[in-house]
Amino acid sequence: MTPLLLSSFTATTCLGRGLTATRTALREQRSGLAPCAFETVDLPTWIGEVAAVDDQQLPASLARYDCRNNRLSQLGLETDGFADAVRAAVERYGRQRVGVFLGTSTAGILQTELAYRRRDPASGALPDDFIYRTTHNSFSLAEFARDYFGLEGMAMAISTACSSSAKVFAAAARQLALGTIDAALVGGVDSLCLTTLYGFASLQLTSSEPCRPYDAARNGISIGEGAAFALLERVDRARAGDVLLLGAGESSDAYHMSSPHPEGRGARQAMEAALRSADLAVDAIDYINLHGTSTPANDAAEGKAVAALFGDRVPCSSTKGATGHTLGAAGAVEAVICALALQDGFLPGSPGTRTVDPQIPLNYRVDRKDAAPRIALSNSFGFGGSNCSLIFGVAP
């Protein structure tokens, strides 16, 4: 693929709002995880909750979109000057030439959960003020962003579980290559809800302690929420030191509804496709941000795939011990983390990990390290074998 410029980017997670909070926490190897105290949830688990989401008020003209997911979206968009960068792109290219490509797993499902509590006791009907299309609906996220900036062009929501907001980069890159758009707002937002927390607990995938990716004693995930965005433009606007999207690879191995292929077949296919897309050999990669959910099966499968392709040469880590697993937002959150690592010159560590699993033969970093990576690969793998790997680099 033709490289693309990340002309602006931002991330908001339990580590804090924006790039400064994110980079500071990563450098200090701090985690934002805390014991679960969300809504009425009664589970012995830790989560990554974003502060002050419900303090957000959407513009009156967009009140129909009001839900936790879109409030979190607004919080993220209005951070690090990102909204201003989008508006400047609209001025350059026009309202029909800036596309919207956003990923989410559960979108505004919390709004339905809250509405269900207020259903009519006789008929069971949901309250009249509940609007499915603009809240719970997955497309609500993309439609909200399009209306927020007054855009008139293409908009797409991708919901492929935990690969959702990695795949938006690939989708946007295809449209930019086709010439249907001149810039793309990409990213992902996922917010906490009862369905997610109780659902993963029912699958016995949540941990009763902060998650420990790639640890010998790892025993489950810590669910988080987050909003992360990037503005993709053609590379002719790039300056030395800017972050570029160099390649994107996708696969769908469909091995199992919720378990990865034990040898990481789909993961390896996605990484190989990303390398082909970027026209790079395996020895060009300086850092890998692993999917690293902290479940026994997922880390083992991904580890086998990475080891088979890269051996133990490339430093790698999972940052989910810092942010929690932000599900549909994870791909975009970790894309931003890779961008910070490339710009700032460091290799992120793995908060929460104590003893790296000796059965997974990777160059796994527990501690942060100052370095000068030039090219980074980020993995995002979803339920059902929907996989995506992205490669980022620094403009010369």
N, C-alpha and C positions, 0 to 999 in steps of 0.2 A: 504494500500500500504506500501511497504518497504520505510522508510525515505530515502531521498536523500540529499546530501550535495550541497549547493551553495558555491562552492570553490572560486568563484570570481563573482563579480557583479558590475554594473555601470549604471548610468542614466544621460542623458543630456536632459534638458528641458529649458524653458524660465527662470527657476531659476538659470541656469548656467550650466557649463560643469563639470560633475563628482560629486563624493560623497561629497567632502568637500563643494562645492557650495550648493548642495542640503540640506545637514544636517544643514548648517549655516542658510539658508533661512527658513527652517522649525522651527528651534529653535527660530529664531527672528520673526517668524510669518509674513514673508514678502511674497508678491505675485509678480510674474513675469509678470502679465497681463498688457497690455498697449492698448490704442486706436488703432484700426486696420489701418495700413498703408502698407498693404501687396499688392505688385503688383499693379494692376489697380482697386482693390476692393474698391467700394464706398458703405460702409455699416456703420450704426451707432452701432458699436459693439466693444468689447474688445477681444484681442486674446493673445495667448502665443507663441510668435515667438522666435525661437532659433537664437542667434546671430552668424554671420559669417559662416552660412552654405554654401553660395555660394563662399566663399573663399577656400573651399576644392577643391583639385585637385586629381582625381583618378589616380592611376598608369596607365601609357600609355597602358599596356597590358590589362587593364580593361576599356578602354575608351568607349567601347560599352555600358557600364552600366551607363554612365553619366546622372544623373538627380538629382533633389533636394533630393529625397528620399534616393538614394544611397550615396549621399554626406553626408547627415545627418547620415546615417548608419556608414560610415567610421569615421566621427567625434566621434560618440559614441564608436565604437570599439577601437579606439586608445586613450582611456581615462582610467585612474585609473589602467593602466597596464593590461587591460583586454585582449588585443590582444596577449600580451606575455603569459598570462595564457592559452589562447587557443592553442598557438603554443607549450607550454610545454605539454599540454594534448595530442597533436598530436604526440609528441615525445614519450610519455608514451605508447599510445595505437595504434598508426598507423593511416594513412590517411583514412582508410575505417571504422574505429571504433569510429569516432567522428561524431555524427549526427547533423544536422542543422534543427531547428524547430522555425520558425519566423512568427510573426503575423503582419498583416497590413490591413488597411481598404481600402485606395485608392492608395497605392503604388506610382508609378511615374506618376499619371494622369496629374500633372502639365506639364509634358513634352509633352503630347498630346495637352493640351490647348495652349501651346506656339507654337507647330508645326502647329496647326490649323490656327493661325494668319498668317502663311507663306505659306498657301496652294496656289496652282496654281490658279490664278484668272479665267482661262478659264475652266480647267477640274475639279478643286476642289481637285486635288491630293495633298496629304501631301508631304512635302519635302523629298528628297532622304536620308538625313542624320537622319531622324527619324526612330528609331528602336523600334517597339512596344514591342517585346518579352523581351528585356533587360531593359526596362524603365517602361512603363505603366503596363505591365503584373504583376500581384500579385506575381508570382513566381520569378520575377526578384530579389526581396529582398533576398530570400533564395539562389538563384543561385549565386548572387553577393558574399554573405558571404562565400559560399562554395569555389568559385574560389579565393576569397581574401586570404584564408588560404590554398589553394591547397588541399582541402579535396576531397575524392573520394567515400564517403559513402552516406547514405540516406540523403535527404533534403526535407523539407516540408514547404510550406507556408500555413498558415491558415488565412482565411479572413471571419470572422463571426462578422463583425462590431466591436462594442466596447468590445467584449469579446475575440477578436482574440489572443492577446498576453498573456492572462491568460490560454487559452486552450492549448497553446503550451507546458506549463509545464505538463499538463496531458498527452498529446501525447508523449512527450519525456519519461515520467515516464513509460508508457506502453512498449516502446521499450527497455528501460533499464531493465525492469522486464523480458522481453522475451529473453534478451541476444543478441539482434541483434546489439547493440552498447555498448560501455563502458563509454562514456561521451556524453553530449549533449550541444550544443550551443543553448540556448533558448532566446527569447526576442521579441521585437516588435519595429517597426519604422513606424511612420506616419508623413507626412509633409503637410504643408499648401498648399492648392490649391483653385482655384476659384470655382470648383464644390462643394467642401465641404462647403465653406463659404456661397455661394449663395443658395446652397441646403438647409442647415439648416435654413437659413433666410426665405426661401420660406415656410418652415414648421412652421414658427413662433416660432422657438425654441431658437433663439439667444437673448441675453440680450443686452440692450443698455448701460449697466454698468457692472463693474466686477461682475462675477457670485457670488451668495450668497447661497451656498448649505444649505438645510434644514432650511432656513430662512422663517419666516412667509410671507415675501414679495418677495420671490424668483420669478424670471420671465424669466429664460432662461439660456442657457449655454454660456460659453466663450470657443471658440475653440482654442486648442493649438496644438503643434507638439512636438515630442520627440523621443528619441532613448534610449532604456534600454535593457540590456542584462545580462544573468547569465550563468555560466558554471555549469551544473549539473553532479555530479559524485556520485559513491556509498559511503555510509556513513562510510565505513571503513577508509576513509581518513580524517574523521572529528576530530577536536580537540575541547576541552572545549570552549564554547562561540561561536563556528561557527553556522551559520544559516542553518537550515534544512527545506526542503520541507516535511511536514508530511502527507498531504492529498490533494486531488483534487476532486471536485464534479462538474458534468456538468448536465444541463437539457436543454430541448428544448420544451417550452410550446406552441410555435406557436400561441399565443393568437391573435396577430395583427401584421401587417407589421411594424408599428413604435411605437405603444403604449404598455406599459407593462400590464400584467394582473392586474386589479385594486386592488386585494388582495395580489399581489406579489407571486402568486402560483409558478411560475417557479423559482423565486429567493429563495424561501424557499426550494424547491426541491434541488437546487444546494448546498445550505448550509448544508442541511441534508446529502446529498451524500458526501460532503467533511468531515463532522464529522465521517461518517461511514468509509470512506477511511482511516482516521487517527486513527480510533478506539478511539475516544474521546467523552466525554459527553459535553453538552452545557456549563456546569460550568467550563470547562477547558480553555475556551477562555478568554484572558485578554484584548484584543483590537480588534476592527473591523474597517478596513478601508472600508468605505461604497463606493458604486458606486457613489452615490450623485452627479448627474449631474447638479442639481439646477433648473430643470424644475418642475412645480407643480405636474405633474402626476408621474414622475419617483421617486422623493423623497418620495412621499406619499406611493406609492406601496412598495418600498423597506423598508420603515419604518414599514409598517404593517407586512411584512414578518419577519423582524428582531425582532420586539416586540413580535410577536407570538411565536418565537422560543427561544429568550433569555430574554424577558422581558426588564426591564430597568436597569439590573445589569451591563452589559458590557459597558465600555467606548467606544465610537465610534466617528468617524469624517469622513468628506470627505476632501481630500486635493486638490480637483480640483479648489478651490479658489486660490490656490498657483500656480498650473501648468497649469490651464485650462484643458479642456477635450481633452486629446491627442488621443482620438478615438481608433484606432487599436493598439496604443502603450500603452494605459492606464493600461491594466492589468500588463504589465511588469514594467512600471514606479511605479505603486503602490505596486507591489511586492518588489521592491527595497526600497521603503519608509518603508514598514513593516520590512524589514531586518535591516534598520538603526535604527528603533524604538527599535527593539529587542536587537541589539548590543550596542546601545548608552544609552538605558534606559530612554525613554521618550514616552509620548503619543502625537502625532501630534494634533495641533489645526485645526481650520477651517477659514483661512483668508477670509475676505469678509462677513462672516456671522455675523449679528448684533443681531437679535432677533430670537431665535430658535422657530420654529413652535410649538405651544402648542398642536396642534392636532396630533403630532407624538410623542408618549410616549417613547422616547429613552433617554439613558444617553449620550446625545450629547455634545461633548466638543468643545467649541468655542476657548478656550485658550490652548496652549501647557502646558503639565504638566510633571515634572520629575517623573518617576515611574520605575518599573522593570518588564515590561511585559515579560512573558516567551513563550506565544503562541498567535499568531495573525492570524486573518482571513481577507482575502481580497476579495471583491466582484467586479465582472465585468459582466455587463449585456448588451446584444446587441440587435439591431433591430431584429424583428422576433422572439423574445423570446429565443435567443441563450445565455445561461447563464453559468457562471463558478465561483466557489468559491475555493480559495486556502487557505491552512492552513500552517503557518510557525512556527517553534519553535527554541529554542536555545539548542545546544548540551550540555549535562551535563558534 
